[in-house]
Amino acid sequence: MDYETAEEAAKRWGISVRWVQALCRGRRIPGAKQLGRIWLIPQGAARPADQRFRPHHSKPSFQNTDETNKRNLQKERGPR
């Protein structure tokens, strides 16, 4: 199996070397090995998904929030 260094993977993925090292240390890159101070990553390994953010998370629109607030006020006040 051919390997590339963390520096080479960082250039290919467009992220910092430090972040690649953190991904390796967190066992997020399958097959990555540490040889002394150097991380070896299988050549062609895919960049792991960023788990800092939720994918497809959307905030409610203001219109929906206003309608929900109106309904809640009507429930609290009762029928008129």
C-alpha positions as CSV (number, residue, x, y, z in Angstrom):
1,M,0.0,0.0,0.0
2,D,1.3,3.5,-0.9
3,Y,1.2,6.2,1.7
4,E,1.4,10.0,1.6
5,T,2.4,12.4,4.4
6,A,0.0,14.6,6.3
7,E,1.5,17.6,4.4
8,E,0.6,16.1,1.1
9,A,-2.9,15.2,2.2
10,A,-3.4,18.7,3.6
11,K,-2.5,20.2,0.2
12,R,-4.8,17.8,-1.6
13,W,-7.8,18.4,0.7
14,G,-7.2,22.1,1.1
15,I,-6.9,22.1,4.9
16,S,-4.0,22.7,7.3
17,V,-1.4,20.1,8.2
18,R,-2.4,20.5,11.9
19,W,-6.0,19.6,11.1
20,V,-4.9,16.5,9.2
21,Q,-2.8,15.5,12.2
22,A,-5.8,16.0,14.5
23,L,-7.9,13.8,12.2
24,C,-5.3,11.1,12.3
25,R,-5.0,11.3,16.1
26,G,-8.8,11.1,16.4
27,R,-8.7,7.9,14.2
28,R,-11.0,9.6,11.6
29,I,-8.8,8.6,8.6
30,P,-8.9,4.8,8.2
31,G,-5.5,3.2,7.7
32,A,-3.5,6.2,8.9
33,K,-0.3,5.3,10.8
34,Q,2.1,7.2,12.9
35,L,5.8,6.6,12.2
36,G,7.7,8.6,14.9
37,R,6.4,12.2,14.4
38,I,5.1,11.7,10.9
39,W,1.6,10.6,10.0
40,L,1.3,8.3,7.0
41,I,-2.0,8.3,5.2
42,P,-3.1,5.8,2.6
43,Q,-2.8,7.4,-0.8
44,G,-6.1,8.4,-2.2
45,A,-7.9,8.3,1.2
46,A,-11.1,10.4,1.2
47,R,-11.3,13.5,3.5
48,P,-13.5,12.7,6.5
49,A,-16.7,14.7,6.8
50,D,-16.6,17.7,9.1
51,Q,-18.5,16.8,12.2
52,R,-18.3,20.3,13.7
53,F,-21.5,21.3,11.8
54,R,-24.8,19.5,11.3
55,P,-25.6,18.9,7.6
56,H,-28.9,20.1,6.3
57,H,-29.7,22.1,9.5
58,S,-31.9,25.0,8.7
59,K,-33.3,27.7,10.9
60,P,-37.0,28.4,10.9
61,S,-38.0,31.4,8.7
62,F,-39.3,34.5,10.4
63,Q,-42.7,34.0,8.8
64,N,-43.1,30.6,10.3
65,T,-41.9,31.8,13.7
66,D,-44.4,34.7,13.6
67,E,-47.3,32.4,12.7
68,T,-46.3,30.0,15.5
69,N,-46.2,32.9,18.0
70,K,-49.6,34.1,17.0
71,R,-51.1,30.6,17.5
72,N,-49.5,30.3,20.9
73,L,-50.9,33.7,22.0
74,Q,-54.3,32.6,20.8
75,K,-54.1,29.4,22.8
76,E,-53.0,31.3,25.9
77,R,-55.8,33.9,25.6
78,G,-58.5,31.4,24.8
79,P,-61.4,32.0,22.4
80,R,-62.8,35.5,22.1
